[in-house]
Amino acid sequence: MSGIVAVPRAKTKVQTERPRLHKVILFNDDYTPRDFVVTVLKLEFRLGEGRAQAVMMTAHRLGACVVAVYARDVAETKAARATEAGAAKGYPLRFDCEPEE
């Protein structure tokens, strides 16, 4: 033989990081009817009647409330669609999203 020794290469393991989650936040306003807010929460975020009422009341009392937590693109889409639903009816209903700590 020629004296060459083959050394096996070390295998690298690729680790993928989980996507950062974002909170969808409902902000209180004094003009949007409560029933409409509950309807938007039920339709866009698929909350039950009781949970939608609780989220709406928490936002009403505290000024804002976290509705749900999603991946960034889903959170941004849901917040935009819910805000647009309010704007279509002429209400200042506002949802926004921010990164979760």
Buried (B, 14 or more C-beta within 10 A) or exposed (E): EEEEEEEEEEEEEEEEEEEEBBBBBBBBBEEBEEEBBBEBBBEBBEBEEEBBBBBBBBBBEEEBBBBBEBEEEBBBBBBEBBBEBBEEEEBEBBBBBEEEE
